[in-house]
Amino acid sequence: FFFFIFVLNSQTGIAESYFDIAPWSPNSLILSSGLTHQYRFFSQPLTWTAAQAYCRQTHADLATVENSDELGLLMDTLQSAGYGSDVWIGLYSEIDWKWSDAYTGTGADYRHWRSDYNEPEFESAKQFCVKSGSAGNWWDEDCALNLPFICYSGKELHHGF
């Protein structure tokens, strides 16, 4: 069974919605990496850094996507929320691309770049954060841009950024 939930966080005023298999269960989605993920969509546009801070405070971190199945679940979350545009995910670059939660296990190198636009292209040398577009393709973007975002709940790892 799939569930879609919409909640207004009374402390922050940020609307959150999520789509998952058997929500509230600590073993709701077992992945090949051994991690349990539950994606949550937030419609409040924030910078990448502000979105990361919010996710870390209320969940685990910005979304980490380790494979095409997880990308599908992330896209289902957006579709179920009625959202079809760009959102921040947890991928960023200092020199190399890495995940906000410092994940380095199986699937850490998974990428879904919009290759027909030569992504990532580091336009103006200021695009160091990643957004996922409506079709699930990824783009590098200026971290100061305000966008809705996706957090995940699950096993929290050591933060790298």
C-alpha positions, 0 to 999 in steps of 0.5 A, a space after each residue: 500500500 502507498 500512502 500520501 500525507 499532508 501536514 502543516 508543521 505548527 512550529 515552523 509553519 512549513 507545509 510538509 507532505 510525503 509519500 511512502 510505503 507503510 509510513 511511520 514504520 521504521 522498516 517501511 522501505 528496505 533498500 539494497 544499501 541497507 538504509 531505510 528512506 522516507 522522502 518528504 516534500 516541502 513546498 516552502 522555497 528555501 536556499 539549499 543551505 536553509 533547506 539542508 538546515 531544516 531537514 537536519 533539524 526535523 528529519 535526517 537530511 536533504 534527500 540522498 538518492 542511491 539508485 533509480 528505485 529511490 529516484 522513482 520514489 522521490 518522483 512519486 512523492 512530488 507527483 502525489 503532492 501535486 508538484 511538478 517542478 524543481 526541488 533541492 536534493 542533497 547533492 552538492 560540490 566542493 570539488 567533487 560531487 557528494 551527498 549532504 549526509 556524507 553517504 559514501 556506500 553503495 549507490 553514492 555515485 548514482 547520478 541522473 544528470 540532464 546530459 542533453 544540456 551538458 549538466 553539470 556545467 557550473 555556469 558562472 562558477 556558482 552552481 554547486 548545489 543540485 536540483 531535481 527537475 520535473 522529469 527526475 533529471 538533475 541540474 547544478 544550480 546556484 545554492 542561493 536560489 529559493 526552491 521547494 525541497 525534499 528531505 528524507 527520514 531514515 538512518 542518519 549518517 555523519 554530516 559532511 557539509 
